[in-house]
């Protein structure tokens, strides 16, 4: 019988998942910024790119704390979300609805990240990894703030122009 997997194993696997996702977002955010018609939205994507690079750095610190190599594990969920975003760019290019679609795609990624970071923070606390939990919490707060900024931008301007 195979060894029973533990919360430590699940924590590491999920850490690899979000590490992969964040690295994919580092590649994708510049494309979203370039595609955005709203200067505020484009600037928001650039700002979040810098934050996302910081998220990658924090995750690498956690891998180091665990004595594990910083290695991603293919995350099908983020690949699907990013593929949807790519389709929005292709299908709505030049349309007044493009930016609304970009906001929706970005929020899908944010919501995925929020669930992952919330879970990882809780598990880190359970496992006695206080320093890792603090790093995960810092990232979680940034992801929530980004989601709120996207909502505000969409409601104030982008969705009105799309309609």
Secondary structure, DSSP 8 states (H G I E B T S, - for coil): ------HHHHHHHHHHHHHHHHHHHHHHHHHHHHH-SSHHHHHHHHHHHHHHHHHHHHHHHHHHHHT--------HHHHHHHHHHHHHHHHHTTSTTHHHHHHHHHHHHHHHHHHHHHHHHHHHHHTT-HHHHHHHHHHHHHHHHHHHHHHHHIIIIIHHHH-
